[in-house]
Amino acid sequence: MKVSFQKRQDTVADTARRISASEFKASCLALLDEVAQTGLPLIVTKRGKPLAKLVPLGEPGPPNLLGSVRYKKEDDLLSPVDEIWEADR
């Protein structure tokens, strides 16, 4: 007997609750609270096709510091240095 197991990969579309756009419009504030409390996404459909995904925002992470430091070029980086280094002696 041969048995094979396949790992099932659930996507957000598989696990998320689906709701029509008209139903979302009628109760959007309650649905926003529900998504925030449960942490589960909600897919809004229009004529049966996915239109938008509502997901909880979550906790803010650390700020991205990339590009936030400004520096000023004071010297010409290519000009010779007047100081004699120990390695040059």
C-alpha positions in Angstrom: 0.0 0.0 0.0 1.4 3.4 -1.0 0.5 6.4 1.1 1.5 9.9 0.1 1.0 13.1 2.0 0.9 16.5 0.4 1.4 19.6 2.5 -1.6 21.8 2.2 -0.8 25.5 1.8 -3.8 27.6 2.8 -3.8 31.0 1.4 -5.5 34.1 2.7 -8.2 33.5 0.0 -8.9 30.0 1.4 -9.1 31.0 5.1 -10.6 34.5 4.9 -14.3 35.2 5.2 -15.9 36.5 2.0 -18.6 39.2 2.0 -20.3 41.1 -0.8 -19.7 44.8 -1.3 -23.3 45.7 -0.5 -23.2 43.8 2.8 -19.8 45.4 3.6 -21.3 48.8 2.8 -24.3 48.2 5.2 -22.1 47.1 8.1 -18.6 48.4 7.5 -18.0 49.8 11.0 -18.9 46.5 12.7 -16.8 44.6 10.2 -13.8 46.8 10.9 -14.1 46.1 14.6 -14.4 42.4 13.9 -11.3 42.3 11.8 -9.4 44.3 14.5 -10.5 42.0 17.3 -10.1 38.6 15.5 -7.1 39.4 13.4 -8.6 37.5 10.5 -8.8 39.0 7.1 -12.0 39.7 5.2 -12.4 39.6 1.4 -14.9 42.0 -0.1 -16.4 40.7 -3.4 -18.3 42.3 -6.2 -20.4 40.0 -8.3 -18.6 37.1 -6.8 -15.1 38.3 -7.7 -12.6 39.4 -5.0 -12.4 43.2 -5.0 -10.5 44.1 -1.8 -9.0 42.5 1.2 -9.4 44.0 4.7 -6.6 43.0 7.1 -5.8 44.1 10.6 -3.1 46.7 10.8 -1.2 45.1 13.7 1.4 46.6 16.0 3.6 49.2 14.5 7.2 48.0 14.1 10.4 49.9 14.6 10.8 52.9 12.3 12.7 52.4 9.1 15.9 54.5 9.5 17.2 53.8 6.0 17.8 57.2 4.4 16.9 59.2 7.5 20.5 60.2 8.4 21.8 63.3 6.7 25.5 63.9 6.5 27.6 66.7 5.2 30.7 66.3 3.2 33.2 68.6 4.8 36.4 67.6 3.1 37.5 66.4 -0.3 37.6 62.7 0.1 40.1 62.3 -2.8 42.7 64.8 -1.6 45.8 63.5 0.3 45.7 63.5 4.1 48.3 65.6 5.8 48.5 63.2 8.7 51.2 60.4 8.5 49.8 57.1 9.6 51.7 54.6 11.6 51.4 52.0 8.8 53.1 54.4 6.3 56.2 54.8 8.5 
